Amino acid sequence: MLGRDEESNELYVRDVASSSPPGAPGLMVGDEIVMIDGVFVRGLSKNDLRLAMRGQVGSTVRVTVVRGGELLDVRGPCLRPARNN
């Protein structure tokens, strides 16, 4: 589960279920998500964020986070397959 700071518009990981795809890429509670596949997330709407985390079955997503003052790239499976609508 992700949450956004209302004042700064920063996006944070609030909760990670070990059996869900967000746990697979190595995201941790408290990580600030800065980019998804090289796209800055601060200005993205909720819908755009969902779309950025989806992709082809078997594909990966690269999430750039700030953790403990360090910038890290974590890779893992897309959250859900992309929709064709």
Secondary structure as UniProt FT lines:
FT   STRAND          2..4
FT   TURN            6..8
FT   STRAND          11..13
FT   TURN            18..19
FT   HELIX           21..23
FT   TURN            24..26
FT   TURN            29..30
FT   STRAND          32..36
FT   TURN            37..38
FT   STRAND          39..40
FT   TURN            42..43
FT   HELIX           46..52
FT   TURN            57..58
FT   STRAND          60..67
FT   TURN            68..69
FT   STRAND          70..77
//
